[in-house]
Amino acid sequence: TQSTWVARAIASKKKTTNKKGTAAKGKAKEAAGSSSKGVKSSAVQKKSQTLTKGVHTHRRRKVRYTARFKRPNTYKPDRQPKYTRMSQPKRVWMDAYKIVRFPLTTEAAMKKIEDTNTLVFAVNREANKSSIKAAVEKLYNIKCSRINTMNRIKYGDKKAFVKLASEYDALDVANKIGFL
């Protein structure tokens, strides 16, 4: 059994030697024999206890550095509803027609068309440059190389300067749109 094996291991380590240097085998056998009969020494008991329970018998208490206890994050699976809560999907309110409001036809805008190959539009204030670019390309079938924007506080909207790609001419596109 396990206890006799432990007792033999301990006894072999504690071999006592006599004056001549030979090991006293009788005492080791007595220690092993006495432990197998039921009476265990304290060292043998401790050794057998660590073998059966393991080394980590005493649990350390966690040191807390704050007075507030925060619950640990746990696994939260995705919801799987039995039915949809909305009868229809939400309508996309920022389509191309709501982003681009109208082209500007001021003298400064006309100068931009002639000099820098740039069209000027009044656009929705909440539209960003990428959405403006996508809307202009969709509405007028042109390629844009760069978009600059400026908020017009007086009118409550945004001005977009759409620089066309080199293969397109802003004058032709303005004629096609119909504001020249």
C-alpha positions as CSV (number, residue, x, y, z in Angstrom):
1,T,0.0,0.0,0.0
2,Q,0.9,3.7,-0.2
3,S,1.7,4.1,3.5
4,T,4.2,1.2,3.6
5,W,5.9,2.6,0.5
6,V,6.2,6.0,2.2
7,A,7.5,4.4,5.4
8,R,10.2,2.5,3.5
9,A,11.2,5.7,1.6
10,I,11.6,7.6,4.9
11,A,13.4,4.7,6.6
12,S,15.9,4.4,3.8
13,K,16.8,8.0,4.2
14,K,17.2,7.8,7.9
15,K,19.5,4.8,7.9
16,T,21.7,5.0,11.0
17,T,25.3,3.9,10.8
18,N,27.2,2.1,13.5
19,K,30.9,2.7,14.4
20,K,32.1,0.5,11.6
21,G,30.1,2.5,8.9
22,T,27.6,-0.3,8.1
23,A,23.9,0.6,8.1
24,A,21.7,-0.7,10.8
25,K,19.2,-2.6,8.8
26,G,17.2,-3.8,11.7
27,K,16.2,-0.4,12.9
28,A,15.0,0.6,9.4
29,K,13.0,-2.6,9.2
30,E,11.5,-1.9,12.6
31,A,10.4,1.6,11.5
32,A,8.9,0.2,8.3
33,G,7.3,-2.7,10.2
34,S,5.8,-0.5,12.9
35,S,4.2,1.9,10.4
36,S,2.6,-1.0,8.5
37,K,1.1,-2.4,11.7
38,G,-1.0,0.8,12.2
39,V,1.1,3.0,14.5
40,K,2.6,5.7,12.2
41,S,5.3,8.2,13.1
42,S,4.6,11.9,12.7
43,A,7.0,12.2,9.7
44,V,5.4,9.3,7.9
45,Q,1.9,10.7,8.6
46,K,2.9,14.1,7.1
47,K,4.4,12.5,4.1
48,S,1.4,10.3,3.4
49,Q,-0.9,13.3,4.0
50,T,0.9,15.3,1.3
51,L,0.8,12.4,-1.1
52,T,-2.9,11.9,-0.7
53,K,-4.1,15.5,-0.4
54,G,-1.4,17.2,-2.5
55,V,0.9,20.1,-1.8
56,H,-1.7,22.9,-2.2
57,T,-3.8,22.2,0.9
58,H,-3.7,25.7,2.3
59,R,-5.6,28.2,0.2
60,R,-4.2,31.8,0.2
61,R,-6.6,34.6,0.6
62,K,-6.7,37.2,-2.2
63,V,-5.3,40.6,-1.3
64,R,-7.7,43.3,-2.1
65,Y,-6.4,46.8,-2.7
66,T,-9.7,48.7,-3.0
67,A,-12.8,48.8,-0.8
68,R,-15.1,48.5,-3.8
69,F,-15.8,45.0,-5.1
70,K,-16.3,44.7,-8.9
71,R,-18.1,41.7,-10.2
72,P,-15.9,39.8,-12.7
73,N,-16.9,39.7,-16.4
74,T,-18.8,36.5,-17.3
75,Y,-19.8,35.0,-20.6
76,K,-22.9,36.6,-22.1
77,P,-24.2,34.7,-25.1
78,D,-25.9,36.5,-28.0
79,R,-29.7,36.8,-27.7
80,Q,-31.8,34.4,-29.7
81,P,-35.3,35.9,-29.7
82,K,-38.4,33.9,-30.5
83,Y,-39.7,36.7,-32.8
84,T,-38.4,40.0,-34.2
85,R,-39.2,43.1,-32.2
86,M,-39.5,45.3,-35.3
87,S,-41.9,44.5,-38.1
88,Q,-39.8,46.2,-40.8
89,P,-36.1,47.0,-40.9
90,K,-35.1,50.5,-40.3
91,R,-35.1,52.8,-43.3
92,V,-31.8,54.2,-44.4
93,W,-32.3,57.9,-44.1
94,M,-29.0,59.1,-45.6
95,D,-29.4,58.0,-49.2
96,A,-27.6,59.8,-52.1
97,Y,-30.5,62.2,-52.7
98,K,-30.5,63.4,-49.1
99,I,-26.7,63.8,-48.9
100,V,-26.3,66.0,-52.0
101,R,-28.9,68.8,-51.8
102,F,-28.1,71.0,-54.8
103,P,-25.1,72.4,-56.8
104,L,-23.9,75.9,-56.0
105,T,-23.9,78.3,-58.9
106,T,-22.2,81.3,-57.4
107,E,-19.4,83.2,-59.1
108,A,-16.8,81.6,-56.9
109,A,-18.2,78.2,-57.7
110,M,-18.0,78.9,-61.4
111,K,-14.4,80.0,-61.1
112,K,-13.6,76.7,-59.4
113,I,-15.3,74.8,-62.2
114,E,-13.2,76.5,-64.8
115,D,-9.8,76.8,-63.0
116,T,-9.5,73.7,-60.8
117,N,-11.9,71.1,-62.3
118,T,-13.9,71.2,-59.1
119,L,-17.7,71.1,-58.6
120,V,-19.3,72.7,-55.5
121,F,-22.4,71.2,-53.8
122,A,-24.5,72.1,-50.8
123,V,-24.7,68.8,-48.8
124,N,-26.3,67.5,-45.7
125,R,-24.5,68.7,-42.5
126,E,-24.2,65.2,-41.1
127,A,-22.6,63.7,-44.3
128,N,-18.9,62.8,-44.2
129,K,-16.4,62.9,-47.0
130,S,-16.7,59.3,-48.0
131,S,-20.5,59.3,-48.1
132,I,-20.4,62.5,-50.2
133,K,-18.0,60.9,-52.6
134,A,-20.1,57.8,-52.9
135,A,-23.3,59.9,-53.5
136,V,-21.8,62.2,-56.2
137,E,-20.3,59.2,-58.0
138,K,-23.7,57.4,-57.9
139,L,-25.8,60.4,-58.9
140,Y,-23.7,61.8,-61.7
141,N,-21.6,58.8,-62.9
142,I,-18.2,60.5,-62.4
143,K,-15.0,59.7,-60.5
144,C,-13.9,62.0,-57.7
145,S,-10.2,62.4,-56.8
146,R,-10.7,64.5,-53.7
147,I,-13.4,66.0,-51.5
148,N,-13.0,69.1,-49.3
149,T,-15.8,70.2,-47.0
150,M,-16.7,73.4,-45.2
151,N,-19.5,74.0,-42.7
152,R,-21.8,76.9,-43.7
153,I,-23.1,78.2,-40.4
154,K,-25.2,81.0,-42.0
155,Y,-27.2,78.4,-44.0
156,G,-27.0,75.5,-41.6
157,D,-25.5,73.1,-44.1
158,K,-22.1,72.0,-45.5
159,K,-20.3,72.9,-48.7
160,A,-18.5,70.2,-50.5
161,F,-15.8,70.9,-53.1
162,V,-15.6,67.8,-55.3
163,K,-12.4,67.7,-57.4
164,L,-13.0,65.4,-60.4
165,A,-10.6,62.8,-61.7
166,S,-8.3,63.9,-64.6
167,E,-10.4,62.0,-67.2
168,Y,-13.5,64.1,-66.5
169,D,-14.1,67.8,-67.3
170,A,-16.0,69.8,-64.7
171,L,-17.6,72.1,-67.4
172,D,-19.0,69.1,-69.3
173,V,-20.4,67.6,-66.1
174,A,-21.9,70.9,-65.1
175,N,-23.6,71.2,-68.5
176,K,-24.9,67.6,-68.2
177,I,-26.3,68.4,-64.7
178,G,-27.9,71.5,-66.1
179,F,-26.7,74.4,-64.0
180,L,-24.4,76.1,-66.6
